[in-house]
Amino acid sequence: MRRMRSLVLVTLALPASVSAQQRAADSPARFERTECFAAVRAWAENGGLECGWLTVPEVHARPNGPTVRLAVMRWRAKNPTGAVPIVYLHGGPGGIGTASIHMPTFYETLGGGVRDVIVFDQRAVGLSEPKLCPDVVPAADSVPTEERHQAFARQCIASIRSRGHDPAGYTTPAAADDVRELRRALGYEKWDLYGISYGGRLAFETMRRDPDGIRAVVVGSPAIPVLATLTEDPISVQQALERLFATCAGQPACRAAFPTVAQDFYAIYDSLARSPLDVQLAAGGSVRFDGVGFLSAIRCQLANTHELVRIPLLLHELRRGERVRAASLLVEDCFGRVRAGAAGMNAKSFLINCYEYGTAWRAARAQVRTRVQPMWWVFEEGSDICALWHERFADSVYQAPVHSDIPTLILTGEFDERTTTEQARRGAVGLTRHYLYEIPGESHGNPATGCHAAIIQRFLENPYREPDTSCIASMAKVAFATSALTVPNLVFTITADAAGSPFTGHWETEIPSAPRRFDVELKIEAGRVSGMWNPNRLEIFDGVASGDTLRFRLRAASGARTITFTATLRGDTLAFVRDVVALPGNAGGQGIFGAEGVRSFTATRTR
């Protein structure tokens, strides 16, 4: 599970006469402080958070050409110890950094109050400017076809060029140059990098382009910058599922409950490929659930640590039990994510991936196809439309492993269906000082908590020494569900003052499409309700408990929506109704904080 190479590290020192401020003055990049963005203003109220804009050339080789602005926030160390700062590189391509719900936890866990923590939105995503193709809105009624991809590409490239922008400015090398320029503009001699998923790929490229400015690197579930791995999604999904089946077979309870789990999976696929189901959605309408939809839904379960535990049970029910209910759960969990991806058709993602795939993609795809069954080809990345997005593509140097002496910690997930441990090993062959560990039970891009976080903290304390990873051996193994299809992902813990309350207890429910588990802490004092919604760290306000009704409010991290939860006590259940008031254009989608999400749900008291 671990691979380590160690050589004597040679530190390349910059000339003492060249200060960070002098280098920043020589760069066309500039950083300007501003009032903190609305999306993170609630975090800024606690103090120590600074916000601003980094302005850089759209194409770094043309310093006098058009520019882009990157939204940046920096948490200042409360108790600085001289520890170098750390910058977070978010995933995607096309994800967000500044408004990510993980940022406060990241600051507390990895910043620890002793180092500055910097987060920014990569160019053209999140709060950064410009927005690519704002006038091109693909339909959201189904998963895009190749024809719709082509139409979107043509319209989007035309939109980008009509606004005076260059598609060549939206690649990973350009983003890595942004990271270097941000370090210089903020006045840091060195810092640490922490990249998740695509952020790992960006971290590796930054190691190539700014080696003297980096002390240490941490990457989680990294997308490795090697062409072969960029085309291997079909292999990754198949192997993750096969590993899950083997893990089930190795546990007496799971093996006894589901002795033919692998055979069931393939039989269900064949059945749905021949005779699809029409599955009704809770929000109205229906989805045609065929073989491809089944594979996509199972992949959605694999991508969520809290949901993958019920895959064997879902397969059992689809073949021998409550088929309609199991299909409904799979569709509800995945449909919102699939539909959001269909609607988004993220231009930034296409630009970055197409630049990296280039013309060599076909050969790599052909090789991958020899290693998996045809059913898995549906997960192929890259496309023949890449020639519509770029005129030039990455060369062989970019697609080669990174060679570096920078200490690097690589963490992968046991059931990662996108970036596997084996891929990480291949990507690390050029790193002379690296440590690679697989975290049991995790999937893709899990936030750093518990043992995962402890390993990172120990590494950052001294990256030239192998971190203590003894906690891995004591981590609980995956416990598969064998009877209850419901997997709680919204948990309320309610306490009360000496007067007591009938709402006191531990309440659990499952919310469709929730990407992570939410733990809500509520306290009732003299009929008033206060508390915190975690892991987002959103403060509860206007809370009241009276008779059999409990009500409280919170604001989404962006500040653009206020959500009111009203619960009615019925024995050992709480029947919730969720109302959302949103600013124009900020509906927020189908999540628990979005106006289009589930409006009512019931939580059950478990203790």
C-alpha positions in Angstrom: 0.0 0.0 0.0 2.9 2.3 0.4 5.9 3.2 -1.6 8.7 5.4 -0.5 11.9 6.6 -2.0 14.5 8.6 -0.1 17.6 10.3 -1.2 19.6 13.1 0.3 17.7 16.3 -0.5 19.5 19.1 -2.2 18.0 22.5 -1.3 18.3 25.1 -4.1 18.5 28.4 -2.3 17.5 31.6 -4.1 20.0 34.4 -4.1 19.7 36.4 -0.9 19.7 39.6 -2.9 16.4 38.7 -4.7 13.5 39.3 -2.3 9.9 38.1 -2.8 8.9 41.7 -3.1 11.4 42.4 -5.8 10.3 39.3 -7.8 6.7 40.4 -7.4 7.6 43.9 -8.8 9.1 42.2 -11.9 5.9 40.3 -12.5 2.9 41.6 -14.3 0.7 39.9 -11.7 -0.7 42.1 -8.9 -2.8 41.4 -5.8 -5.3 43.9 -4.5 -7.1 43.7 -1.2 -10.9 44.1 -1.2 -13.9 43.6 1.1 -14.5 39.9 1.6 -16.8 38.4 -1.0 -20.5 37.8 -0.1 -20.0 34.0 -0.4 -17.5 34.0 2.5 -18.5 37.0 4.5 -19.9 34.9 7.3 -16.4 33.4 7.8 -14.8 36.8 7.7 -16.8 37.9 10.7 -14.7 35.8 13.0 -11.6 37.8 12.0 -8.3 36.9 10.4 -9.8 36.5 6.9 -8.5 38.7 4.0 -9.9 38.8 0.5 -8.6 40.2 -2.7 -8.1 39.8 -6.5 -5.0 38.4 -8.2 -4.8 39.9 -11.7 -2.6 37.9 -14.2 -2.1 37.8 -17.9 -4.6 35.5 -19.6 -1.7 34.0 -21.5 1.4 34.3 -19.4 3.7 34.5 -22.4 1.9 37.7 -23.4 2.2 39.9 -20.4 0.7 42.9 -22.1 -2.3 41.1 -23.4 -5.7 40.5 -21.8 -5.9 39.7 -18.1 -8.0 37.6 -15.8 -8.9 38.1 -12.1 -8.7 35.3 -9.6 -10.7 35.5 -6.3 -8.3 34.9 -3.4 -8.9 34.6 0.4 -6.2 34.3 3.0 -6.7 33.3 6.6 -4.0 34.8 8.7 -2.4 32.7 11.4 -3.8 33.6 14.8 -0.7 32.3 16.6 2.1 32.4 14.0 5.1 30.2 14.7 7.0 30.8 11.5 5.5 27.8 9.8 5.3 28.3 6.0 1.8 29.1 4.6 -0.2 26.5 2.8 -2.3 27.0 -0.4 -5.3 24.9 -1.3 -5.7 23.8 -4.9 -9.3 22.8 -5.5 -10.5 20.0 -7.8 -12.5 19.8 -11.0 -11.4 21.0 -13.5 -14.1 23.5 -12.9 -14.7 23.2 -9.1 -14.6 26.0 -6.6 -12.2 26.9 -3.8 -13.2 30.0 -1.9 -16.8 29.1 -1.2 -16.2 25.3 -0.6 -17.8 24.1 2.6 -14.6 22.4 3.5 -12.6 25.6 3.8 -13.2 26.4 7.5 -12.4 22.9 8.5 -9.3 22.9 6.3 -8.2 26.1 7.9 -8.6 24.8 11.4 -7.2 21.3 10.7 -4.3 22.0 8.5 -3.6 25.7 9.3 -4.0 25.0 13.0 -3.9 28.8 13.7 -0.1 28.7 13.3 0.2 29.3 9.5 -1.4 31.4 6.8 -3.9 29.5 4.7 -4.6 30.6 1.1 -7.5 29.6 -1.0 -8.3 30.8 -4.5 -10.7 30.1 -7.4 -8.8 29.0 -10.4 -9.3 31.0 -13.5 -12.8 31.1 -15.0 -14.5 29.2 -12.1 -16.1 30.1 -8.9 -15.9 33.9 -8.2 -13.0 34.4 -10.6 -13.4 36.4 -13.8 -14.1 36.1 -16.7 -16.8 33.6 -16.8 -16.5 31.4 -19.9 -19.5 31.2 -22.3 -22.1 32.9 -20.0 -24.4 33.2 -23.0 -24.2 29.4 -23.9 -26.7 27.4 -21.8 -27.1 23.8 -22.8 -30.4 22.1 -22.2 -30.7 20.1 -18.9 -33.3 17.6 -19.9 -31.0 14.6 -20.4 -27.4 13.5 -20.5 -25.7 15.2 -23.5 -25.1 13.3 -26.7 -22.0 13.6 -28.8 -23.9 16.0 -31.1 -24.9 18.2 -28.2 -21.2 18.2 -27.0 -20.1 19.4 -30.5 -22.8 22.1 -30.6 -21.8 23.3 -27.2 -18.1 23.3 -28.1 -18.7 25.4 -31.3 -20.9 27.9 -29.5 -18.6 28.2 -26.5 -15.4 28.7 -28.5 -17.2 31.3 -30.6 -18.3 33.1 -27.4 -14.8 33.0 -25.9 -13.2 34.5 -29.0 -15.9 37.1 -29.6 -15.1 38.5 -26.1 -11.4 38.8 -26.9 -10.2 35.8 -24.9 -7.9 33.0 -26.0 -8.7 29.3 -25.3 -5.0 28.7 -24.9 -5.1 30.6 -21.6 -7.3 27.9 -19.9 -4.9 24.9 -19.4 -3.1 23.4 -16.4 0.2 25.0 -17.3 -1.5 28.4 -17.2 -3.1 27.6 -13.9 0.3 26.4 -12.5 1.8 29.8 -13.5 -1.0 31.4 -11.7 0.0 29.6 -8.5 3.5 30.8 -8.8 2.4 34.4 -9.5 0.1 34.3 -6.5 2.9 33.2 -4.2 5.1 36.0 -5.4 2.3 38.6 -5.3 1.6 37.7 -1.6 5.3 38.0 -0.8 6.0 34.4 0.2 9.5 32.9 -0.3 8.1 29.4 0.0 4.8 27.7 0.8 3.3 24.2 0.9 0.8 23.0 -1.6 -2.3 20.9 -0.8 -4.2 19.6 -3.9 -7.3 17.4 -4.1 -8.2 15.4 -7.3 -7.5 17.7 -10.2 -5.8 20.0 -7.6 -3.3 17.2 -7.3 -2.5 17.4 -11.0 -2.2 21.1 -10.7 0.2 20.7 -7.7 2.4 18.4 -9.8 2.6 20.9 -12.7 3.4 23.7 -10.2 6.3 21.6 -8.9 7.6 21.6 -12.4 7.2 25.4 -12.9 8.0 26.8 -9.4 10.3 24.3 -7.7 12.2 26.9 -5.6 9.0 28.3 -4.2 7.6 25.0 -2.7 8.7 23.4 0.6 6.4 20.4 0.6 3.4 19.0 -1.3 0.3 17.0 -0.1 -2.1 15.5 -2.7 -5.2 13.5 -2.1 -6.8 11.3 -4.8 -4.5 13.0 -7.3 -5.2 13.0 -11.0 -1.8 12.1 -12.3 -0.4 14.1 -15.2 0.4 11.0 -17.4 -1.6 10.4 -20.5 -2.2 6.8 -19.8 -3.9 7.5 -16.5 -6.0 10.3 -18.0 -7.9 7.8 -20.1 -8.4 5.1 -17.5 -11.7 5.9 -16.0 -13.3 2.7 -17.3 -10.5 0.7 -15.6 -10.8 2.7 -12.4 -14.5 2.1 -12.0 -14.3 -1.6 -12.8 -11.5 -2.2 -10.4 -13.1 -0.2 -7.6 -16.3 -2.2 -7.9 -14.3 -5.5 -8.1 -12.4 -4.5 -4.9 -15.7 -3.8 -3.2 -17.1 -7.2 -4.2 -13.9 -8.9 -2.9 -14.1 -6.9 0.4 -17.7 -8.1 0.8 -16.7 -11.7 0.2 -14.0 -11.3 2.9 -16.5 -10.3 5.6 -18.6 -13.2 7.0 -21.8 -11.2 7.4 -21.7 -9.7 3.9 -20.6 -13.0 2.3 -23.5 -14.8 4.1 -26.1 -12.2 3.1 -24.9 -11.7 -0.5 -22.9 -14.8 -1.7 -23.4 -14.0 -5.4 -22.9 -10.2 -5.3 -20.7 -10.0 -8.4 -22.9 -12.3 -10.5 -25.9 -10.3 -9.4 -24.3 -7.1 -10.6 -23.7 -8.4 -14.2 -27.1 -10.1 -14.3 -28.8 -6.8 -13.4 -26.9 -4.9 -16.0 -27.9 -7.4 -18.7 -31.5 -7.3 -17.6 -31.8 -3.5 -17.6 -29.9 -3.3 -20.9 -32.7 -5.5 -22.4 -35.7 -4.1 -20.5 -35.2 -0.7 -18.9 -37.3 0.5 -16.0 -39.2 3.8 -15.8 -38.4 5.2 -12.4 -40.6 8.0 -10.9 -38.8 10.9 -9.3 -39.9 12.3 -6.0 -39.8 15.8 -7.5 -41.9 14.7 -10.4 -41.3 13.1 -13.8 -39.5 9.9 -14.5 -36.1 8.6 -15.6 -35.5 5.7 -18.0 -33.3 3.4 -16.0 -31.3 1.3 -18.4 -28.0 -0.5 -18.3 -25.9 2.7 -18.8 -28.0 4.4 -16.1 -27.4 1.5 -13.8 -23.6 1.7 -14.2 -23.7 5.5 -13.7 -25.8 5.1 -10.5 -23.5 2.5 -9.1 -20.6 4.8 -9.8 -22.4 7.5 -7.9 -22.6 5.2 -4.9 -18.9 4.3 -5.1 -18.1 8.0 -5.1 -19.7 8.6 -1.7 -18.1 6.9 1.3 -21.5 6.9 3.1 -23.3 5.3 0.2 -20.9 2.6 -1.0 -21.6 0.5 2.0 -25.1 -0.4 0.7 -24.1 -1.4 -2.9 -24.3 -5.2 -2.2 -27.7 -4.8 -0.5 -29.0 -2.6 -3.4 -27.9 -5.3 -5.9 -29.6 -8.0 -3.9 -32.9 -6.0 -3.8 -32.7 -5.2 -7.6 -32.5 -8.9 -8.4 -34.5 -10.6 -5.7 -36.3 -8.1 -3.5 -37.8 -4.6 -3.6 -36.7 -3.8 -7.2 -38.6 -0.6 -7.6 -37.5 0.8 -4.3 -33.9 0.0 -4.9 -34.0 1.5 -8.4 -35.6 4.6 -7.0 -32.9 5.0 -4.4 -30.2 4.7 -7.0 -31.8 7.1 -9.3 -32.6 9.7 -6.7 -29.1 9.6 -5.3 -27.5 10.0 -8.7 -29.9 11.8 -10.9 -29.3 15.2 -9.5 -25.6 14.9 -10.0 -25.9 13.5 -13.5 -28.4 16.1 -14.5 -26.2 18.9 -13.0 -23.3 17.6 -15.0 -25.4 17.5 -18.2 -26.6 21.0 -17.7 -23.2 22.4 -16.8 -21.1 20.9 -19.6 -18.2 22.8 -18.0 -16.2 24.7 -20.6 -13.2 24.9 -18.3 -13.2 21.2 -17.9 -13.3 20.6 -21.6 -10.5 23.1 -22.2 -8.2 21.6 -19.7 -8.8 18.0 -20.4 -8.8 18.4 -24.2 -5.5 20.2 -24.0 -4.0 17.2 -22.1 -5.6 14.5 -24.2 -4.8 16.0 -27.6 -4.3 13.8 -30.6 -2.6 11.0 -28.6 -5.9 10.2 -26.9 -7.2 7.8 -29.5 -4.2 5.5 -29.1 -4.4 5.6 -25.3 -8.2 4.8 -25.5 -7.6 1.9 -27.7 -5.1 0.4 -25.3 -7.5 0.9 -22.3 -10.4 -0.8 -24.3 -8.3 -4.0 -24.4 -8.3 -4.1 -20.6 -12.0 -3.8 -19.8 -15.3 -5.2 -20.9 -17.2 -3.1 -23.4 -19.9 -2.2 -20.9 -17.3 0.0 -19.1 -16.5 2.1 -22.2 -19.3 4.4 -21.2 -16.9 6.0 -18.7 -14.3 7.0 -21.3 -12.9 10.5 -20.8 -11.8 12.7 -23.6 -13.5 12.9 -26.9 -13.0 13.4 -30.6 -14.4 16.9 -30.2 -11.1 18.1 -28.6 -10.1 19.6 -32.0 -13.0 22.0 -31.6 -11.6 23.3 -28.3 -7.9 23.7 -29.0 -5.6 24.3 -32.0 -2.5 23.1 -30.1 -2.2 20.4 -27.5 0.2 19.4 -24.6 3.5 18.0 -25.7 5.2 14.8 -24.4 7.1 16.7 -21.7 3.9 17.7 -20.0 2.6 14.2 -20.2 5.7 12.7 -18.6 6.0 12.0 -14.8 7.2 14.9 -12.7 10.8 14.7 -11.5 11.4 16.5 -8.2 13.1 16.4 -4.9 10.3 18.2 -3.1 8.9 16.1 -0.2 5.5 14.8 -1.3 2.7 13.0 0.6 0.2 11.1 -1.6 -3.0 9.8 -0.1 -5.4 7.6 -2.0 -8.7 6.0 -1.2 -9.4 2.2 -1.0 -12.5 2.5 -3.2 -11.6 5.4 -5.4 -13.3 5.0 -8.8 -11.4 7.8 -10.5 -7.8 8.0 -9.3 -6.5 4.7 -8.1 -3.5 3.9 -5.9 -1.9 2.1 -8.8 -2.1 5.2 -10.9 -0.6 7.3 -8.0 2.4 4.9 -7.9 3.0 5.4 -11.6 2.8 9.1 -11.2 5.2 9.2 -8.3 8.1 7.4 -10.1 10.0 10.6 -10.6 9.6 11.9 -7.0 12.8 11.1 -5.1 11.2 11.8 -1.7 7.6 10.7 -1.5 5.3 8.8 0.8 2.2 7.1 -0.5 -0.6 5.6 1.7 -4.0 4.2 0.9 -6.7 5.2 3.4 -9.1 2.3 4.2 -12.8 2.9 3.4 -12.4 6.2 1.6 -13.4 6.9 -2.0 -12.5 9.9 -4.1 -11.4 13.3 -2.7 -12.5 12.7 0.9 -11.9 15.7 3.2 -9.1 15.4 5.7 -10.5 14.2 9.1 -9.4 11.8 11.7 -6.4 9.6 10.8 -6.3 11.1 7.3 -5.8 14.6 8.8 -3.4 13.4 11.4 -1.0 12.0 8.8 -1.0 15.3 6.9 -0.3 17.2 10.0 2.6 15.0 11.0 4.0 15.2 7.5 3.8 19.0 7.4 5.5 19.3 10.8 8.6 17.7 9.2 8.3 16.7 5.5 11.8 15.3 5.5 10.8 12.5 7.9 8.3 9.7 7.2 5.1 10.5 9.0 3.7 8.3 11.7 0.8 6.3 10.0 0.1 3.8 12.8 -3.5 5.1 13.0 -4.2 3.5 9.6 -4.0 0.0 11.2 -6.7 1.0 13.8 -9.1 2.5 11.4 -12.5 0.7 11.2 -13.0 -1.4 8.2 -16.0 -0.8 5.9 -19.1 -2.4 7.4 -21.6 -3.2 4.6 -25.3 -2.8 5.2 -27.1 -6.1 5.1 -30.7 -5.2 6.0 -31.5 -1.4 5.9 -31.2 0.4 2.6 -31.3 3.8 4.3 -27.9 5.2 5.0 -28.2 8.3 7.4 -26.5 11.3 5.9 -28.3 14.0 7.9 -28.1 13.6 11.7 -29.5 15.9 14.3 -28.2 15.8 17.9 -30.5 17.8 20.1 -29.8 18.7 23.8 -31.8 20.8 26.2 -31.4 22.8 29.4 -32.5 21.6 32.8 -36.2 22.2 31.8 -35.8 19.4 29.3 -37.6 19.0 25.9 -39.4 16.3 24.0 -37.1 17.0 21.1 -34.0 15.8 23.0 -32.2 12.9 21.2 -30.3 11.7 18.2 -32.3 11.9 15.0 -31.3 10.4 11.6 -32.5 10.6 8.0 -31.3 10.2 4.5 -31.4 13.1 2.0 -31.2 12.1 -1.7 -28.1 13.3 -3.6 -26.3 14.6 -0.4 -22.6 14.5 -1.3 -21.5 14.1 2.3 -22.9 13.5 5.8 -24.2 16.5 7.7 -24.2 16.6 11.5 -26.4 19.3 13.0 -25.9 20.2 16.7 -29.0 21.9 18.3 -29.4 23.2 21.8 -32.8 24.2 23.3 -32.6 26.8 26.2 -35.8 28.4 27.5 -37.5 27.6 24.2 -34.8 29.2 22.1 -32.9 27.0 19.6 -29.2 27.6 18.7 -26.5 25.5 17.2 -24.3 24.7 14.3 -24.7 22.9 10.9 -21.5 20.9 10.3 -19.2 20.4 8.5 -20.2 23.7 6.8 -20.0 25.5 10.2 -23.2 27.4 9.5 -24.7 29.1 12.5 -28.4 28.4 13.4 -30.5 31.5 14.1 -34.1 32.5 14.8 -34.6 29.0 16.4 -37.6 28.3 18.6 -39.1 25.1 20.1 -42.8 25.3 21.3 -45.2 22.4 21.9 -44.6 19.8 19.1 -43.0 22.3 16.7 -39.3 23.1 16.3 -38.1 25.8 13.9 -34.7 27.2 12.9 -33.0 29.0 10.1 -29.5 29.1 8.5 -27.9 30.9 5.6 -26.1 29.1 2.8 -22.3 29.8 2.8 -22.8 32.1 -0.2 -25.2 34.2 1.8 -27.6 34.1 -1.2 -30.2 31.8 0.4 -31.9 31.6 3.7 -33.3 28.1 4.6 -36.0 27.6 7.2 -36.5 24.1 8.7 -39.7 23.4 10.5 -40.1 20.1 12.3 -43.3 18.5 13.8 -42.8 15.9 16.5 -44.8 12.7 16.0 -43.7 10.2 18.6 -40.2 9.1 17.6 -40.1 10.9 14.3 -39.6 14.5 13.2 -41.4 15.5 10.1 -39.4 18.4 8.5 -40.5 20.9 5.9 -37.8 23.0 4.3 -38.4 26.5 2.8 -35.8 28.5 0.9 -35.7 32.2 0.2 -33.1 32.9 -2.5 -31.8 36.1 -4.1 -32.5 36.3 -7.9 -30.4 34.0 -9.9 -29.2 32.1 -6.8 -31.6 29.1 -6.5 -28.7 26.9 -5.6 -29.8 23.7 -7.3 -31.1 20.4 -5.7 -28.9 20.2 -2.6 -30.0 20.6 1.0 -29.3 24.4 0.7 -30.9 24.8 -2.8 -34.3 25.9 -3.7 -34.8 22.9 -5.9 -33.9 20.3 -3.3 -36.2 18.0 -1.4 -38.9 20.0 0.4 -39.9 17.5 3.1 -38.3 14.6 4.9 -38.7 12.6 8.1 -36.0 12.0 10.7 -36.2 9.1 13.1 -35.1 9.1 16.8 -32.4 6.4 17.2 -31.6 7.2 20.8 
